[in-house]
Amino acid sequence: MSAPKAPKITDVARQAGVSVTTVSLVLRGKGRISAATSERVQQAIKALGYVPNGAAASLRSQHSNLVGLILRDITDPFYTEVTAGVSEVLEQQGYLLFLTQCGHSQERLQQSMQTLSRQGVAGIIFNPVRGAVTRPEQGVPGAELPLICAARSYYRDDVDFIGPDNGHAAQQATTYLIEQGHRHIAYVGGRTDSLTRAERIGGYCASLLQYGLPFKPEWVVECERTQRGAADAIAALLHQHPKVTAILCHYPEVALGAIYGVTASGRTVGKDNYIGQQVALLGFDDVAEAELTSPPLTFVTSPAREIGRQAARRLLERLHHPELPPGRHIITPSLQKRASA
């Protein structure tokens, strides 16, 4: 017969009807906790027989110099830049990154958090996964770790979030194209279950509405995140809807592939929509290759490296002030004008 599992800090929080952070503050004698709340936590500790893990607490305090970083995809240029920004700030403060990848699986995200917690990290910066309905650390030992979400989008408000303003970025891009004279603007790329895509399409629609232009569902097209997939999808779009004179490209790969798709449709890439042969291309999340294409690609971009820097700074702030309420810090996008739009 196996021995009963030792109670966790999450059990104490549930028993006392408070947050894990509150229990942690009571245990350390920090923060502005009322006497009544503190007493309730102490009673829960006594009733459950909870014994704080001193070694783990020490590792998770300022004595630990490890910080976990969980990425959805380490090959994604956006997250590569986020990693660089995180590392830049943390290394200046004597911290080292412990990097892992979770893909789009909630289970793998939780497994990564569990592994990092057991390694004694001081805190975790992570990317969320699609369709997650629970807090990412739910059921994970060490759930009281400081958590920062650094991503393109995130719908929860109970975890610190650092990321871009996707809606504003798409609105800025669409408005720019409209002011260039375009009235038939398509949106290509991404998946319907992507929150980032939903936010961008919301901004795209807002600009169309602002200028009295109709929204055409048939001009919003999904495609694979490859240059070949984008080229085929855009060639088909332009053959079926020749009135389209500008395209918003959800991924950098879509923008790069779009050049070939436009050419395959018998048209060229460029700003002059009045001739009727040119198609303007405008992408999101600028990449180095954009300056080398012919013509160079226009992008609306939110500096991913700055998102990483801000995430690292917020984590350091939370390590020193765990009682801070969760906050959202949105990075303003900027338009990088080039010859494609």
MODAWO-V697218 format. One record per backbone hydrogen bond with DSSP energy under -1.0 kcal/mol. CO is the residue of the C=O (numbers start at 1). NH is the residue of the N-H. If there is no record, write none. Layout:
{{CO/NH} {CO/NH}}
//
This chain:
{{8/12} {9/13} {10/14} {11/15} {12/16} {13/17} {13/18} {19/23} {20/24} {21/25} {22/26} {23/27} {24/28} {25/30} {31/33} {34/38} {35/39} {36/40} {37/41} {38/42} {39/43} {40/44} {41/45} {42/46} {43/47} {44/48} {45/49} {45/50} {52/54} {53/57} {54/58} {55/59} {56/60} {61/64} {65/96} {66/122} {67/98} {68/125} {69/100} {70/127} {71/102} {73/76} {76/80} {77/81} {78/82} {79/83} {80/84} {81/85} {82/86} {83/87} {84/88} {85/89} {86/90} {87/91} {90/95} {91/94} {96/67} {98/69} {100/71} {102/105} {105/109} {106/110} {107/111} {108/112} {109/113} {110/114} {111/115} {112/116} {113/117} {114/118} {115/119} {116/121} {117/120} {123/68} {124/148} {125/70} {126/150} {129/132} {135/138} {137/140} {142/145} {146/124} {148/126} {149/162} {160/149} {161/329} {162/151} {163/331} {164/166} {165/169} {166/170} {167/171} {168/172} {169/173} {170/174} {171/175} {172/176} {173/177} {174/178} {175/179} {177/182} {178/181} {184/245} {184/246} {186/248} {187/221} {188/250} {191/194} {194/198} {195/199} {196/200} {197/201} {198/202} {199/203} {200/204} {201/205} {202/206} {203/207} {204/208} {205/209} {206/210} {207/211} {208/213} {209/212} {216/219} {217/220} {219/187} {221/189} {224/226} {226/230} {227/231} {228/232} {229/233} {230/234} {231/235} {232/236} {233/237} {234/238} {235/239} {236/240} {237/241} {241/244} {245/280} {246/186} {247/282} {248/188} {249/284} {251/255} {252/256} {253/257} {254/258} {257/261} {258/262} {259/263} {260/264} {261/265} {262/267} {263/266} {268/279} {271/273} {277/268} {279/270} {280/247} {282/249} {283/300} {287/290} {288/291} {289/292} {290/297} {296/340} {298/283} {299/336} {300/285} {301/334} {303/307} {304/308} {305/309} {306/310} {307/311} {308/312} {309/313} {310/314} {311/315} {312/316} {313/317} {314/318} {315/319} {316/320} {317/321} {321/324} {327/161} {329/163} {331/165} {334/301} {336/299} {338/341} {340/281}}
//
